[in-house]
Structure formats: C-alpha cells, structure tokens
Amino acid sequence: MKTRRFVKSIVKTSKTTDVAMPWERGARRAAMIEKRVAKPLELKSA
C-alpha cells in the first residue's frame, strides 16, 4: 500500500513540475557561454 501511494505521488508531481531543458534555455545559455569564453580585460598596472 505504501509504495502504491508513493508512486502515485511521484507521478502526480512529475506531471505538474516543469523542467527547463538545455535546448529551451537558448538566449540565456548562449549569453552565459559568451561571457565565459570572452577575453579578459587587459588591466593596466599603475
């Protein structure tokens, strides 16, 4: 009985939860990658 109720609750939660997949994060992910790959600023010493 316990496992049946547990499985039902897992299935119910999975149907209501929306997970952002990697291919759905397009612009935000591209901006993060661009920021990470960008050349660092050249700092001038005093």
Steps between C-alpha positions, in 0.01 A plus 500: 500500500774746591688456173184544292425833671863605463503420128173688449644807671815482286295475180278791610802717578670416172191605305478838675872583506646683201873455447696727264692279262842615371369568149224723643739738673631639169577871547587485868733203451666657194562821696658307786727307264599820317585666831707201609695478171552876461856625529579655838556874512861610487574672827756779502738510789563827680 
